[in-house]
Amino acid sequence: MNLTVSPEARRWLQDRGGSMTLRRSLRHGCCGGGAGVPVAEPGVPSDPSRYRRQTLAGLDVYLAPDLDAEADLRVRLEGFLGWRRLFVDGADLAPRKE
C-alpha cells in the first residue's frame, strides 16, 4: 500500500498522540444496501493485534486487514476552525457482505 499523509494532517495527528487508524466503516444507503467506506481516525484501535502497524513520517499507522494492499491512499485534513476531520482519498468502496 502506498500511503501518504498531507503535512497538515500529519501535524494535526501529532498533536493528538501521533497515531492513526485506517479501516472501513459500513454506510447504509437510503433504499437498502451499503458500502464499506474507508475512514481514518486519530488514535490506536481498540484491538491493535488485528491491524498491521507501520510507521510513516513519525506516525504510527494501524491498517485494517480489509483495506486493499494495492491501493494508493492519501489522508488529508478537512474542515475549518475547531471542526476538523481526516478524509481518505484513493480507496475503492467495498460492497456490504451479506
TAZIPE-V171352 format. One record per residue. RES is the residue in one small letter. PSI is psi in whole degrees, 0 to 359 (999 if undefined). Layout:
BEGIN
RES:PSI / RES:PSI
END
This chain:
BEGIN
m:131 / n:109 / l:130 / t:148 / v:128 / s:151 / p:321 / e:316 / a:320 / r:313 / r:317 / w:316 / l:321 / q:322 / d:346 / r:26 / g:348 / g:21 / s:156 / m:144 / t:130 / l:125 / r:176 / r:145 / s:129 / l:127 / r:134 / h:143 / g:167 / c:335 / c:30 / g:173 / g:175 / g:171 / a:148 / g:111 / v:130 / p:133 / v:152 / a:134 / e:143 / p:146 / g:177 / v:140 / p:160 / s:329 / d:84 / p:341 / s:341 / r:356 / y:153 / r:132 / r:135 / q:159 / t:132 / l:112 / a:45 / g:0 / l:143 / d:118 / v:128 / y:119 / l:125 / a:146 / p:341 / d:2 / l:143 / d:120 / a:343 / e:355 / a:150 / d:105 / l:144 / r:127 / v:129 / r:168 / l:135 / e:161 / g:187 / f:160 / l:232 / g:356 / w:92 / r:150 / r:159 / l:148 / f:137 / v:126 / d:147 / g:350 / a:140 / d:152 / l:147 / a:128 / p:149 / r:138 / k:131 / e:999
END
